[in-house]
């Protein structure tokens, strides 16, 4: 049981790092406007709304990379031959994603991809179970 909990925690941490890395690259490509403060939610909403398609799509790419890595790491650590830890990571990330999409101005396509992308935790989990 403890191993499964640690597997989920490790999956969440590694997945979050991957998302952070892709979003950091995205912020280099599409920097924040001058004068925006970290706690300025209205300024951040305006920034998100003004992002071009690629700027928004890069967030989905980050989610995809994070999902695969979280599924892989959590399944490898759990070592129980099941995808349960990967599924739990996907559910946790999806809950946070839905929250973010409710507070930020995101288009419909982002909602669809933002939810569906978390199914990639199963790809990562399957890769971890692969014996080859």
Secondary structure by P-SEA (a helix, b strand, c coil): caaaaaaaaaaaaaaaaaaaaaaaaaaaaccccccccccaaaaaaaaaaaccaaaaaaaaaaaaaaaaaaaaaaaaaaccccaaaaaaaaaaaaaaaaaaaaaccccaaaaaaaaaaacaaaaaaaaaaccc
